Amino acid sequence: MVARVKMGAEDSVDNDRASDLAKDEEIIAFQAHLKNLSKYGGFYMACLLVQCSCACFCHLGRYKCAGPAVLSGIADSWNKKPSNWKGNDPCGDKWIGITCTRNRITSIRLSSFGLSGTLSGDISYLSELRNLDLSYNKDLGGPLPSTIGALSNLENLILVGCSFSGEIPKELGQLSKLIFLSLNSNRFTGSIPASLGNLPNLYWFDLADNKLTGGLPVFDGINPGLDNLTNTKHFHFGINQLSGPIPSQIFNSQMKLIHLLLDNNNFSGSIPPTLGLLNALEVLRLDNNKQLTGPVPSNINNLTKLAELHLENNQLTGTLPDLTGMGALSFVDMSNNSFNASDVPDWFTTLPSLTSLYLENLRVAGQLPQALFSLPAIQTLRLRGNRFNGTLNIGSDFSTQLQLIDLRDNQITQITVGGSQYNNKLMLVGNPICNQGSNEKYCTATGQSNQATPPPYITPKKCPGLPPPCVSNQILSPSCMCAVPYRGTLFFRSPSFSDLSNVSYYSLLEQGMRAKFVEYNLPVDSISIHDPSVNSVNNLQMALDVFPRGKIQFGEQDISDIGFILSNQTYKPPPVFGPYYFIGQSYSFANEVLLSRKSKTNRLPMIVGVSVGGAVLVAAVLALVVVISRRKRKQKQTEERSQSFVSWDMKSTSTSVPQLRGARMFTFDELKKITNNFSEANDIGNGGYGKVYRGTLPSGQLVAVKRSQQGSLQGSLEFRTEIELLSRVHHKNVVSLVGFCLDQGEQMLVYEYVPNGTLKESLVKF
C-alpha cells in the first residue's frame, strides 16, 4: 500500500485529530490487512512520500523522485522530444528547453520544435513551474488539461499558434500569479471563463484568433468578470465569434487598458459610453462587428492618448464622431457605417499626427480643405464613395509623405494644380471631372501614378561581390552568408502607418530585433524581413528570417530562447507598429540534418549489412526455433495460472471467490497500453516484488501499476486473497486499489498515483 500525504497547510492534522484517526475502524482494518498480507507472502508498501524536485512515488519503503518521469510522461504524448532528454537529472544535465532554480523545474520552453500530440495532465506535478511556452507547434493540440490550474506558481502560459481545442479550462482562474496569458491562434471553443477575472496580476490577455462564442463576462455579485482585471493592459479578443452587447460595466476608470481589440466578432448593440473612461487607451479596434449599432459615445474624445481608431464595417449610426482634441491619433478608419450625412468636419485638419484617414462610403459632403493634404505626417487618404464636391485643391505644400489620394465616386468637378504638382497616386474615377471624357491618368481605373509601384520590401543583401550559391536547405543572409534561418510570420494588429513602401520602418524593426537578441547573448547574425502586406482581417503581416552567427544552423536551445523572446513580448517593436504576435515555423535542427545526411552518404553500414546478412539470417532461424520451444513451455504454465483466474465467478457468493469492492479486472494489453509498453520513462519504483510503472487510464486518471517479476509470483489463492483485502481498505490517508491483472502469466496490481508531500507532513499525520 501507499500512504497518501496531502499538501498544504489546510490539510495538516493536529494531535487530537491524529488520535481520532488512530481509533478509526478503517485504520484498524488496514492494520489487519497488513497482517494478512504478511501471512500470504504479499507485499507491504507503507513508505512516506518525501519532498523532491517534482513528484515522488514510494515503493517498498523507498522513494523515487519522478521529475524525469513527469517530463518523460509529458513527452510520451508527443511525437518526439529534445535530443538530450535522457537520464534522471533534467536540472544537472541541462535538458534543452528546461530551466531550474534550486534543482526545481521552473521553466519549459519548446517553441517551434515540431511537436505533435497533446499536453499531458502530468504537467500539474511540476509545482514550481513559472513559465510554460509550447508555441508554434501547429500539430500540438487536443483539450488543455484542467490540471494546469494546479500550477500555483505559473507566471507565463504561452501556447501561441498551436491547435489546442475544446473549452478554455475555468481552472486557469486559480493561477493567481499569472502575468502573461497568450492562447491566441488555436481552436478553442466555448465562452471566456468568468473565473479568469480572478487573475489580479494579469498584464497580457490574448485569446484572439480562436472560435470562442458567447459574451464578455462581468462581475455579477458572485462570479468574477473581466471588469475585475484592473491591472491588465491588453485585451486581445479579436477574430473569434463572440456575441451579444459589449457590457457597460466592463470598463471603468480604474482600468489600465492600453490595447482593446474586439475586432472581427459578432458583437451587437451599441458601444457603451463607459469606453470614454479608459484614459490610458492607445489602440481601439471594434471593426468588423456587423451587428454593432447605435451612435459612437460623444465622450470618445476623452481618449486623448488614442493613436489607432478602427470602427469600420459596422452599422454605427448618429453623427460622425467628433475627434477634436485627439492629437495622438495617427490612424482613423470609420468606413462603411450608417452615420448621418454630414459636412466636412472641422477636426479633419487638427490632427497633427495623422498618417491615415479612411472614411469610405459615409455620405460626407463639401469641399475638402487644402490643409488636409498638408498635414505633416499624412500618408494615405481613402475617401471613396462620399459627396465631396467643388474643386480639389491639393496645393503645392502637400506633405512629402502623401502617397495615395483615393476620391473615387464623389462629386468633384475640377482640380487645381499648384506650383509643385502632385505626382503620386491620385484616383478620381467616378467624379464629374472624369465623366466628361477626360484622358487624365487620374480618371483611369488604376489612377494617376508617375512612379512605378515598388516591389514588396526585402532586406537588402550586403555582398561585396557576386553572392555565393547556397545548398537547397540554406538561404543567403543579409550579410551574404549561407545558413538555415529560423523563419516565421510577424503580425501587427494596428500599425500607425499605411505606407508600406517606406523602408525606414523595416530598418528600425530589423535593427531593434537584432539588438534584443544580442542583448540576450543569442547567436544571431542578421534579420531579414520581406513581403509586407495587409491581410483580410486588417493586420499587417510580413515574413521574418533570423540567421545564425558563427554556424550554419541554430541549436535546439537557441530556438527555445529566440522563440520565447518573440512569444512573451520580450522584444517590443517600434511604437509605430503597435501590438504584434509571431507565428514561427518548425525548425529542422542540426541533429536531424546529420541523420538525414548519414542516410544518404554513409554507405559503410549498408555494405557491412549485406556482407553479414546471410549469417544473421541463419542465426535468426536457429533462435526462432529455440524461442518457439520455450514459448510453448511458458504458454503451458500461463494457461495453468490463467485457468485458476478464469474459474473465478465474480457474481458468485462463494467464500472461495474474492469479494471485490470497487476494484476492476484489467487485461494485460490494457495495462501495457496505459504504461506505454512498460517503458523506462514510466518506471517510478522497484523492489523485491517487481517494478512500479506510472500510467494514465482512458478516463485521464493517473495510476501506479505494480508488476511482479519472475520469481516473486504468488499462488492464485494468495494473490486472490491479497486482492480482496486491498479492495476492502478505503481511507483518505490510504491510496485505494483501482484494479488488478492476472492475464498472460502476469500478476499486477493497479493503485492510485499520488503526488509528493513533505516528510514533516507525513510524520504529523502518522
C-alpha positions in Angstrom: 0.0 0.0 0.0 1.0 3.7 -0.3 0.4 6.2 2.4 -1.2 9.3 0.9 0.2 12.7 2.1 -1.7 15.8 1.0 0.0 19.1 0.5 -1.0 22.4 2.0 -1.5 23.9 5.5 -5.2 23.3 5.3 -4.6 19.6 5.2 -2.4 19.4 8.3 -3.8 17.2 11.2 -3.4 18.2 14.8 -2.7 15.8 17.6 -6.3 15.4 18.6 -7.3 14.6 15.0 -4.4 12.1 14.8 -5.6 10.4 17.9 -9.1 10.2 16.4 -7.7 8.7 13.3 -5.9 6.0 15.2 -9.3 4.8 16.5 -10.9 4.8 13.1 -12.3 1.5 12.1 -10.6 1.7 8.7 -7.2 2.1 10.3 -7.9 -1.0 12.3 -9.0 -2.7 9.2 -5.8 -1.5 7.5 -3.6 -3.0 10.2 -5.4 -6.3 10.0 -5.0 -6.2 6.2 -1.2 -5.7 6.6 -1.1 -8.7 8.9 -2.9 -10.9 6.4 -0.6 -9.7 3.6 2.4 -10.9 5.5 0.7 -14.2 6.2 0.2 -14.8 2.5 3.6 -13.5 1.4 2.1 -10.3 0.0 3.9 -7.0 -0.4 3.8 -4.1 2.0 4.1 -0.5 0.7 3.8 1.9 3.6 6.5 4.5 3.0 6.2 8.2 3.4 6.2 10.5 0.4 9.3 12.6 0.7 9.5 16.0 -1.0 11.7 16.2 -4.1 12.0 18.3 -7.2 8.7 17.3 -8.8 6.5 14.4 -7.8 7.5 11.3 -5.8 6.3 7.8 -5.6 7.1 5.4 -2.7 7.7 1.7 -3.1 8.9 -0.8 -0.5 9.9 1.8 2.0 11.9 3.8 -0.5 11.1 6.9 -2.6 12.0 7.8 -6.1 11.8 11.3 -7.5 9.5 11.5 -10.5 10.8 14.7 -12.1 12.4 13.0 -15.1 9.4 10.6 -15.2 7.0 13.6 -15.3 8.8 15.2 -18.2 9.2 11.9 -19.9 5.5 11.2 -19.4 4.7 14.6 -20.9 6.9 13.8 -23.9 5.3 10.4 -24.3 2.2 12.4 -25.5 4.3 13.9 -28.3 5.8 12.6 -31.5 9.4 13.5 -30.3 11.3 15.2 -27.6 14.5 17.3 -27.4 17.6 15.3 -28.2 19.2 15.4 -24.7 16.1 14.5 -22.7 17.8 11.4 -21.3 18.9 10.2 -17.8 17.4 11.2 -14.5 18.6 14.7 -13.9 16.9 17.4 -16.0 18.5 20.2 -14.0 22.0 18.9 -13.6 22.1 17.6 -17.2 20.7 20.9 -18.5 17.9 19.4 -20.6 17.1 21.5 -23.6 14.2 23.9 -23.0 14.3 23.3 -19.2 15.3 25.9 -16.7 15.7 25.1 -13.0 16.0 27.1 -9.8 17.5 25.3 -6.8 17.0 22.0 -8.5 13.3 22.6 -9.2 12.0 22.8 -12.7 10.7 26.4 -13.2 10.5 26.8 -17.0 9.6 24.7 -20.1 10.2 26.5 -23.4 9.9 24.4 -26.5 8.6 26.7 -29.3 9.0 25.6 -32.9 10.2 22.1 -32.0 7.7 20.4 -34.4 5.9 18.7 -31.6 2.6 17.0 -32.3 0.2 15.2 -29.9 -1.4 16.6 -26.7 -0.4 18.2 -23.4 -0.5 15.6 -20.6 -2.2 16.3 -17.3 1.1 15.3 -15.7 2.2 18.9 -16.1 0.4 19.6 -12.8 3.1 17.8 -10.9 5.7 20.4 -11.7 4.6 22.6 -8.8 7.3 25.2 -9.1 6.8 25.8 -12.8 6.7 29.5 -13.7 7.0 29.5 -17.5 5.3 27.2 -20.0 5.8 28.1 -23.6 4.9 25.5 -26.3 4.2 28.0 -29.0 4.5 27.4 -32.7 3.9 23.7 -32.6 0.9 23.7 -35.0 0.2 20.0 -34.6 0.1 20.1 -30.8 -3.5 20.2 -29.7 -6.4 18.5 -28.0 -8.0 19.8 -24.9 -5.9 21.9 -22.5 -5.8 19.8 -19.3 -7.7 21.3 -16.4 -5.0 20.1 -14.0 -2.9 23.0 -15.3 -4.8 25.1 -12.8 -2.8 23.4 -10.0 0.4 25.2 -11.1 0.1 27.9 -8.5 3.5 29.5 -9.3 2.8 29.8 -13.0 3.5 33.3 -14.4 3.6 32.8 -18.1 1.3 30.5 -20.1 2.1 30.9 -23.8 0.6 28.5 -26.3 0.5 30.6 -29.5 0.0 29.0 -32.9 -0.9 25.5 -31.8 -4.1 23.5 -32.3 -5.5 23.3 -28.8 -9.2 22.8 -28.8 -12.2 22.5 -26.6 -13.2 24.9 -23.9 -10.6 27.0 -22.0 -10.4 25.4 -18.6 -12.1 27.5 -15.9 -9.3 26.2 -13.6 -6.9 28.8 -15.2 -8.6 31.3 -12.8 -6.7 29.6 -10.0 -3.4 30.8 -11.3 -3.2 33.9 -9.1 0.4 34.7 -10.1 -0.2 34.6 -13.8 1.1 37.7 -15.7 1.1 36.6 -19.3 -1.8 34.5 -20.8 -1.4 34.0 -24.5 -3.7 31.4 -26.1 -4.2 33.0 -29.5 -4.2 31.3 -32.8 -5.6 28.0 -31.6 -9.0 26.3 -31.9 -10.6 26.9 -28.6 -14.4 26.9 -28.4 -17.0 27.8 -25.8 -17.1 31.0 -23.8 -14.5 33.0 -22.0 -14.5 31.6 -18.4 -15.6 34.2 -15.9 -13.0 32.7 -13.5 -10.3 34.5 -15.4 -11.4 37.6 -13.7 -9.7 36.2 -10.6 -6.2 36.9 -12.0 -5.1 40.1 -10.2 -1.6 40.2 -11.7 -2.6 39.6 -15.4 -0.8 42.0 -17.7 -1.2 40.4 -21.2 -4.5 38.7 -22.0 -4.7 37.3 -25.6 -7.4 34.9 -26.7 -7.5 36.2 -30.3 -7.9 34.0 -33.4 -9.9 31.1 -31.9 -13.6 30.0 -32.2 -14.8 31.5 -28.9 -18.5 32.3 -28.6 -20.8 33.9 -26.0 -20.4 37.3 -24.4 -17.8 39.1 -22.3 -18.2 38.0 -18.6 -18.6 40.7 -16.0 -18.9 40.5 -12.2 -22.4 39.6 -11.2 -22.1 39.9 -7.4 -21.0 36.3 -7.1 -18.9 35.3 -10.1 -15.9 37.4 -11.2 -15.6 39.1 -14.6 -13.2 40.9 -16.9 -14.1 44.2 -15.2 -12.1 42.9 -12.2 -8.9 42.9 -14.3 -7.9 46.5 -13.4 -4.2 45.8 -13.8 -4.5 44.2 -17.3 -3.1 46.3 -20.1 -4.0 44.2 -23.1 -7.4 42.7 -24.0 -6.8 40.9 -27.3 -10.1 39.1 -28.2 -10.3 39.7 -32.0 -11.1 37.1 -34.7 -13.5 35.0 -32.7 -17.3 34.5 -32.7 -18.0 36.5 -29.6 -21.5 38.0 -29.5 -24.0 39.9 -27.5 -23.7 43.5 -26.3 -20.5 44.9 -25.0 -21.3 45.3 -21.3 -21.2 48.9 -20.0 -19.9 47.5 -16.7 -16.8 46.0 -18.3 -15.0 49.4 -18.5 -14.2 51.6 -15.5 -11.8 54.4 -14.7 -9.5 52.1 -12.6 -8.6 50.0 -15.6 -5.1 50.4 -17.1 -6.0 49.1 -20.6 -3.9 50.4 -23.4 -5.0 47.9 -26.1 -8.6 46.9 -26.6 -9.0 44.6 -29.6 -12.6 43.3 -30.1 -12.5 43.3 -33.9 -13.9 40.6 -36.2 -16.5 39.2 -33.9 -20.3 39.3 -33.8 -21.0 41.9 -31.1 -24.3 43.7 -31.2 -26.0 46.6 -29.6 -24.2 50.0 -29.1 -20.8 51.0 -27.9 -21.1 51.7 -24.1 -20.3 55.3 -23.0 -18.0 53.9 -20.3 -15.5 53.4 -23.0 -14.6 57.0 -22.5 -13.3 56.2 -19.0 -10.3 54.3 -20.4 -8.0 57.3 -20.3 -4.8 55.2 -20.9 -6.2 53.6 -24.1 -3.9 53.8 -27.1 -5.4 51.3 -29.6 -9.1 50.6 -30.1 -10.4 48.0 -32.6 -14.1 47.5 -32.8 -14.1 46.9 -36.6 -16.0 44.2 -38.4 -18.8 43.6 -35.9 -21.6 43.9 -38.5 -24.3 44.0 -35.8 -22.7 46.8 -33.8 -25.2 49.7 -34.0 -26.1 53.0 -32.4 -24.1 56.2 -32.1 -20.4 56.4 -31.1 -20.3 57.8 -27.5 -19.8 61.5 -27.6 -17.1 61.3 -24.9 -14.8 59.3 -27.2 -12.6 62.4 -27.5 -11.7 61.9 -23.8 -9.3 59.2 -25.1 -6.5 61.7 -25.7 -3.8 59.0 -25.8 -5.6 57.0 -28.5 -3.3 56.5 -31.6 -5.3 54.0 -33.6 -9.1 54.1 -34.0 -10.8 51.3 -36.0 -14.6 51.4 -36.3 -15.0 50.3 -39.9 -17.5 47.8 -41.3 -20.2 48.1 -38.6 -23.8 49.5 -38.6 -23.0 52.5 -36.4 -25.4 55.4 -36.7 -25.8 59.0 -35.5 -23.4 61.8 -36.3 -19.9 61.3 -37.5 -17.8 61.2 -34.2 -16.1 64.4 -33.2 -12.4 63.7 -32.8 -11.4 67.2 -31.8 -8.6 67.2 -29.2 -7.4 63.7 -30.0 -3.9 64.9 -31.0 -2.3 61.5 -30.7 -4.4 59.9 -33.4 -2.4 58.6 -36.3 -4.7 56.0 -37.9 -8.5 56.6 -38.3 -10.8 54.2 -40.1 -14.6 54.6 -39.8 -15.6 53.4 -43.3 -18.7 51.6 -44.2 -21.1 52.6 -41.4 -24.5 54.2 -41.4 -23.7 57.6 -39.9 -26.0 60.6 -40.7 -25.0 62.6 -43.8 -22.7 65.4 -42.7 -20.4 68.1 -43.9 -16.6 68.0 -43.8 -15.8 68.1 -40.1 -13.5 70.7 -38.6 -11.3 68.1 -37.0 -10.0 67.0 -40.4 -7.1 69.4 -40.2 -6.4 69.4 -36.5 -4.8 66.1 -36.0 -1.0 66.7 -36.3 0.0 63.0 -36.0 -2.5 61.7 -38.6 -0.9 59.4 -41.2 -4.0 57.6 -42.5 -7.6 58.7 -42.8 -10.1 56.1 -44.1 -13.7 57.4 -44.4 -15.3 55.4 -47.2 -19.0 55.4 -48.0 -20.1 57.7 -45.3 -22.1 60.5 -47.2 -19.7 63.2 -46.1 -20.2 66.3 -48.2 -18.5 69.6 -49.0 -15.2 70.8 -50.4 -12.0 69.2 -48.9 -9.8 71.8 -47.2 -6.4 72.2 -48.7 -4.8 72.0 -45.3 -5.8 68.3 -45.1 -3.1 67.5 -47.7 -0.5 69.5 -45.8 -0.7 67.6 -42.5 3.0 66.8 -41.9 2.6 63.0 -41.3 -0.3 62.3 -43.7 0.4 59.2 -46.0 -3.0 57.9 -47.1 -6.4 59.4 -47.7 -9.1 56.9 -48.6 -12.3 58.9 -49.0 -14.1 57.0 -51.7 -17.9 56.9 -52.0 -18.8 60.2 -50.3 -20.3 63.5 -51.5 -17.1 65.7 -51.6 -17.6 68.3 -54.3 -16.3 71.5 -55.8 -12.7 72.0 -56.6 -9.9 69.6 -55.4 -7.1 71.8 -54.3 -4.1 69.8 -53.2 -1.8 72.8 -53.2 1.9 72.9 -53.6 2.9 72.4 -50.0 1.3 68.9 -49.6 3.1 66.5 -47.3 6.1 64.8 -48.8 4.9 61.5 -47.2 1.5 61.6 -49.0 1.4 58.5 -51.2 -2.3 58.0 -52.0 -5.4 60.1 -52.5 -8.4 58.0 -53.3 -11.5 60.1 -54.1 -13.4 57.8 -56.4 -17.1 58.1 -56.7 -17.5 61.6 -55.3 -18.8 64.9 -56.9 -15.6 66.7 -57.6 -15.9 68.9 -60.7 -12.4 70.3 -61.1 -8.8 70.2 -59.8 -6.4 73.0 -59.1 -2.7 72.2 -59.7 -0.2 74.0 -57.5 3.3 75.2 -58.5 4.7 71.8 -57.4 2.5 69.2 -59.0 1.4 66.1 -57.0 2.7 63.1 -58.9 1.9 60.2 -56.5 -1.2 58.1 -56.7 -4.5 60.1 -57.3 -7.8 58.4 -58.1 -10.8 60.4 -59.3 -12.7 58.0 -61.5 -16.5 58.3 -60.8 -16.4 62.0 -60.3 -18.0 64.6 -62.7 -14.5 65.8 -63.6 -13.9 62.4 -65.2 -17.4 61.9 -66.7 -16.7 64.4 -69.5 -14.3 62.1 -71.5 -11.2 63.3 -69.7 -8.0 61.5 -70.7 -6.1 62.4 -67.5 -4.5 59.5 -65.7 -6.4 60.2 -62.5 -9.5 59.3 -64.4 -8.4 55.7 -65.2 -9.3 52.7 -63.1 -5.7 52.5 -61.8 -5.4 56.2 -61.2 -2.6 58.6 -61.7 0.9 57.4 -60.7 4.1 58.7 -62.3 6.1 56.3 -60.3 6.3 52.6 -60.8 4.8 50.5 -57.9 7.8 49.3 -55.9 8.2 45.6 -55.3 7.5 44.3 -51.8 10.2 45.1 -49.4 13.0 42.7 -48.7 16.0 43.3 -46.5 19.0 44.1 -48.9 22.0 41.9 -49.1 25.4 43.3 -48.4 27.6 41.2 -50.7 30.9 42.7 -51.7 30.9 40.8 -54.9 28.8 38.0 -56.5 26.6 36.3 -53.9 27.7 32.7 -53.1 25.5 29.8 -54.1 23.6 28.1 -51.3 22.6 24.5 -51.0 18.9 23.7 -51.0 18.2 24.0 -47.3 20.2 27.2 -46.8 19.3 30.8 -47.6 21.6 33.8 -48.3 21.6 36.1 -45.3 21.7 39.9 -45.4 25.4 39.6 -44.5 25.9 37.4 -47.5 26.3 34.0 -45.7 24.5 30.8 -46.5 22.7 29.4 -43.4 19.5 27.8 -42.2 17.3 30.6 -40.8 14.6 30.4 -38.2 11.5 31.5 -40.1 8.0 32.7 -39.3 5.5 35.5 -39.8 5.1 38.7 -37.9 1.5 40.1 -37.5 1.0 43.7 -36.5 -2.6 44.2 -35.3 -2.8 48.0 -35.5 0.2 49.8 -37.1 0.1 53.6 -37.1 1.2 53.9 -40.7 -0.1 52.8 -44.1 2.8 53.5 -46.5 4.2 50.0 -46.9 6.9 51.3 -49.3 8.7 53.3 -46.6 11.8 51.3 -45.9 12.7 53.2 -42.8 10.1 51.4 -40.8 11.6 48.0 -41.7 15.1 49.1 -41.0 14.0 50.2 -37.5 12.4 46.8 -37.0 15.5 44.8 -38.1 17.9 46.8 -36.0 15.8 46.7 -32.9 15.1 43.0 -33.1 18.7 42.0 -33.7 19.8 44.3 -30.8 17.4 42.5 -28.5 18.7 39.0 -29.5 22.3 40.2 -29.0 21.4 41.7 -25.6 20.4 38.2 -24.5 23.6 36.7 -25.9 21.9 34.7 -28.6 24.0 33.7 -31.7 22.1 35.9 -34.2 23.9 37.4 -37.1 21.2 39.2 -39.0 17.5 39.7 -39.5 15.6 39.6 -42.8 12.1 40.9 -43.4 10.2 40.5 -46.7 6.8 40.6 -48.4 4.8 43.0 -46.1 1.1 43.1 -46.9 -2.3 43.8 -45.2 -4.3 40.6 -44.8 -8.0 40.0 -44.8 -8.5 41.0 -41.1 -6.6 44.2 -41.5 -3.4 43.1 -39.9 0.0 44.0 -41.4 1.9 40.8 -41.9 5.5 40.2 -43.1 7.8 37.2 -43.3 10.8 37.1 -40.8 14.0 35.2 -41.2 16.5 35.1 -38.3 20.0 34.0 -39.3 22.6 32.3 -37.0 26.0 33.7 -36.2 29.2 31.6 -36.4 27.4 28.5 -37.6 25.2 27.2 -40.4 22.3 26.2 -38.1 20.8 27.1 -34.8 20.8 24.6 -32.0 17.7 23.5 -30.1 18.4 25.7 -27.1 18.9 28.7 -29.5 15.4 28.2 -30.9 13.9 27.8 -27.5 15.4 31.1 -26.4 14.6 33.0 -29.7 11.0 31.7 -29.7 10.5 32.8 -26.1 11.7 36.3 -26.8 9.2 36.7 -29.5 6.3 34.8 -27.9 6.3 36.6 -24.5 6.9 40.1 -26.0 10.4 40.4 -24.6 11.1 42.0 -27.9 8.9 45.1 -28.5 8.9 46.7 -31.9 9.0 50.4 -32.5 5.7 52.1 -31.3 4.5 52.8 -34.9 4.0 49.0 -35.4 1.6 48.7 -32.4 0.7 45.3 -30.8 2.0 42.3 -32.6 2.4 38.5 -32.4 4.6 36.0 -34.1 3.9 32.6 -35.6 7.1 30.6 -36.0 7.7 27.6 -38.3 9.1 24.3 -37.1 12.9 24.3 -37.3 15.0 21.4 -38.7 17.7 21.1 -36.2 21.3 20.1 -36.9 21.0 16.6 -35.4 18.1 15.9 -37.7 20.0 17.1 -40.7 23.0 15.0 -39.7 20.8 11.9 -39.5 19.5 12.7 -43.0 23.0 13.1 -44.3 24.2 9.8 -42.8 21.3 8.0 -44.5 22.5 9.4 -47.9 26.2 9.5 -47.7 27.5 6.9 -45.2 27.2 3.6 -47.1 29.5 1.6 -44.9 26.7 0.2 -42.7 24.8 -0.9 -45.7 27.9 -2.7 -47.1 28.6 -4.4 -43.8 24.9 -5.4 -43.5 24.9 -7.0 -46.9 28.1 -8.9 -46.1 26.8 -10.4 -42.9 23.2 -10.7 -43.9 23.4 -14.4 -44.7 25.0 -15.2 -41.3 22.4 -13.2 -39.4 19.6 -14.9 -41.3 20.9 -18.4 -40.3 21.3 -17.3 -36.7 17.8 -15.8 -36.6 16.2 -19.1 -37.8 18.1 -21.0 -35.1 17.0 -18.5 -32.5 13.4 -18.7 -33.7 13.4 -22.5 -33.2 14.6 -22.0 -29.6 12.1 -19.2 -28.8 9.2 -21.3 -30.1 10.2 -24.2 -28.0 10.5 -22.1 -24.8 7.2 -20.2 -25.6 5.3 -23.5 -25.7 6.6 -24.4 -22.2 5.7 -20.9 -20.9 2.3 -21.0 -22.6 1.5 -24.2 -20.7 2.4 -22.5 -17.4 0.4 -19.4 -18.3 -2.6 -21.5 -19.2 -2.5 -23.2 -15.8 -2.2 -19.9 -14.0 -4.9 -18.2 -16.1 -7.2 -21.2 -15.7 -7.5 -20.6 -12.0 -8.3 -16.9 -12.7 -10.9 -17.8 -15.3 -12.6 -20.1 -12.8 -13.4 -17.1 -10.5 -17.0 -16.2 -10.9 -17.4 -12.6 -9.9 -21.1 -12.9 -9.4 -20.7 -15.9 -7.1 -21.2 -15.6 -3.4 -18.9 -18.5 -2.6 -16.3 -17.8 0.1 -13.6 -19.1 -2.4 -14.3 -16.2 -4.7 -12.6 -12.8 -4.0 -15.2 -10.3 -2.7 -14.1 -7.1 -4.5 -15.2 -3.6 -3.5 -14.6 -1.1 -6.3 -11.6 -2.8 -7.9 -11.8 -3.9 -11.5 -10.0 -6.5 -13.7 -7.6 -5.3 -16.3 -6.2 -7.3 -19.2 -2.5 -7.4 -19.9 -3.0 -5.5 -23.1 -4.8 -2.7 -21.2 -2.0 -2.2 -18.7 0.6 -2.5 -21.5 -1.1 0.4 -23.3 -1.6 2.8 -20.4 2.1 2.4 -19.4 3.4 2.8 -22.9 4.5 -0.8 -23.1 6.0 -0.6 -19.5 8.5 2.0 -20.8 11.5 3.0 -18.7 10.2 6.6 -18.8 7.3 5.4 -16.7 9.4 3.4 -14.2 8.8 5.1 -10.9 10.0 2.4 -8.4 11.3 -1.1 -7.9 11.9 -3.6 -5.2 11.9 -7.3 -4.3 8.4 -7.8 -5.7 8.9 -6.1 -9.0 8.7 -2.7 -10.7 6.1 0.0 -10.4 5.0 2.0 -13.5 3.1 5.2 -13.9 0.1 5.0 -16.3 -2.9 7.0 -17.4 -6.3 5.4 -17.8 -8.5 6.4 -20.7 -10.5 8.5 -18.2 -7.4 10.5 -17.5 -6.9 9.1 -14.0 -3.2 8.6 -13.1 -2.4 5.2 -11.7 0.6 3.2 -10.4 0.9 -0.3 -11.9 2.9 -2.8 -9.7 4.1 -5.6 -11.9 5.5 -8.7 -10.3 8.8 -10.2 -11.6 9.5 -13.8 -12.3 10.5 -15.5 -9.0 8.1 -13.4 -6.9 4.8 -14.6 -8.3 2.3 -15.9 -5.7 -0.1 -18.8 -6.0 -3.6 -18.0 -7.1 -5.0 -18.4 -3.6 -2.5 -15.9 -2.1 -2.9 -13.4 -4.9 -6.8 -13.7 -4.8 -6.7 -13.1 -1.0 -4.4 -10.1 -1.4 -6.7 -8.5 -4.0 -9.7 -9.0 -1.8 -8.1 -7.4 1.2 -6.7 -4.5 -0.7 -10.1 -3.7 -2.3 -11.8 -3.5 1.1 -9.5 -0.8 2.5 -10.8 2.7 1.9 -9.4 5.7 3.8 -8.5 9.2 2.8 -4.9 8.6 4.1 -4.5 5.3 2.2 -4.2 5.0 -1.5 -7.0 2.8 -3.0 -6.7 -0.2 -5.1 -8.0 0.6 -8.6 -7.8 -2.9 -10.0 -5.6 -6.0 -10.8 -4.5 -8.2 -13.6 -3.9 -12.0 -13.8 -3.5 -12.4 -17.5 -0.9 -14.0 -19.8 1.1 -15.3 -16.8 1.3 -11.8 -15.1 0.3 -10.6 -11.6 -0.2 -6.9 -11.4 -1.9 -4.5 -9.0 -3.2 -1.1 -10.0 -3.2 1.8 -7.4 -4.0 5.5 -7.4 -1.0 7.6 -8.3 -0.1 10.1 -5.5 1.8 13.4 -5.6 4.5 14.4 -3.2 4.4 15.7 0.3 7.0 16.6 2.9 8.4 14.2 5.5 7.3 16.6 8.2 3.7 16.5 7.0 3.8 12.7 6.9 5.1 12.4 10.5 2.4 14.8 11.7 -0.3 12.6 10.1 1.0 9.4 11.4 
